[in-house]
Amino acid sequence: MVIKVYIGIWAAFALVVLGAAATGNLTGEFGFFAGTFLFGLIFLGMLSVIPLTLAPKPHKTHAAIPVKIKAGHDRRGQAANYCGKYAEIPGGFHGKAMPRPL
């Protein structure tokens, strides 16, 4: 999208310069302002292309692979096993707070 707008600005600039040349208005003052605008167009082109070339490319998505987790072997499973057994936990919670995951 940015490049299409940039090409459109170049086309409009070329039409203005050609129109000035066709009507005989291509003077030194017009050349100065056209040159300044031309410098801005070139700089705008560099600024509009840099993000497109330096931006990270999107990663390819991979199919999800189902993973079986054995109950009780991960930390959340161990904490879930202790939730109902407050008396077995050293320092006991006595039902007032949930134990933090190990």
C-alpha positions in Angstrom: 0.0 0.0 0.0 2.8 2.4 0.9 4.6 1.7 -2.3 1.5 2.4 -4.4 1.0 5.8 -2.7 4.7 6.5 -3.3 4.5 5.7 -7.0 1.3 7.9 -7.2 3.2 10.8 -5.7 6.0 10.3 -8.3 3.5 10.2 -11.1 1.9 13.5 -9.9 5.3 15.1 -9.6 6.2 14.0 -13.1 2.9 15.5 -14.5 3.5 18.8 -12.7 7.1 19.1 -14.2 5.9 18.1 -17.6 3.0 20.6 -17.4 5.4 23.3 -16.4 7.7 22.4 -19.2 4.9 22.4 -21.7 3.5 25.8 -20.7 7.0 27.4 -20.5 6.9 27.9 -16.7 10.1 25.8 -16.1 12.1 28.7 -14.6 15.0 28.7 -12.1 12.7 29.3 -9.2 10.4 26.4 -10.2 13.5 24.3 -10.6 14.7 25.1 -7.1 11.3 24.1 -5.6 11.0 21.1 -7.8 14.5 19.9 -6.8 13.7 20.4 -3.1 10.5 18.4 -3.6 12.5 15.7 -5.5 15.0 15.4 -2.7 12.0 14.9 -0.3 10.5 12.3 -2.6 13.8 10.3 -2.6 14.1 10.5 1.2 10.4 9.5 1.5 11.2 6.5 -0.7 14.0 5.4 1.6 11.9 5.8 4.7 9.0 3.9 3.2 11.1 0.9 2.1 13.2 0.5 5.3 10.3 -0.9 7.5 9.4 -3.3 4.8 12.9 -4.7 4.5 13.8 -4.7 8.2 10.5 -6.0 9.7 10.7 -9.6 10.9 9.0 -12.1 8.7 5.9 -13.8 10.2 6.6 -17.3 11.4 5.0 -20.3 9.8 2.4 -21.9 11.9 2.8 -25.5 12.7 0.2 -28.1 13.5 -0.4 -28.6 17.1 1.0 -31.9 18.5 -1.0 -33.4 21.3 1.1 -34.1 24.4 0.0 -36.4 27.1 0.8 -35.2 30.6 0.9 -37.8 33.3 -1.2 -36.6 36.3 0.7 -36.0 39.4 4.1 -35.6 37.8 4.0 -31.9 37.1 4.0 -29.2 39.7 0.3 -28.2 39.2 -0.7 -31.8 39.6 1.3 -32.0 42.9 -0.3 -28.9 44.2 -3.8 -30.2 43.3 -3.0 -33.4 45.2 -2.2 -31.4 48.3 -5.3 -29.2 48.2 -7.4 -31.5 50.2 -4.7 -32.7 52.5 -3.8 -29.7 54.7 -2.8 -31.8 57.7 -0.1 -33.5 55.6 1.5 -30.3 54.6 4.3 -29.1 57.0 3.0 -26.0 58.8 -0.6 -26.8 57.6 -2.9 -24.2 56.1 -6.0 -25.4 58.0 -8.2 -24.5 55.1 -7.5 -20.8 55.3 -5.4 -20.5 52.1 -4.5 -22.5 49.1 -1.0 -23.8 48.9 1.2 -22.1 46.3 2.3 -24.3 43.3 5.6 -26.1 44.0 
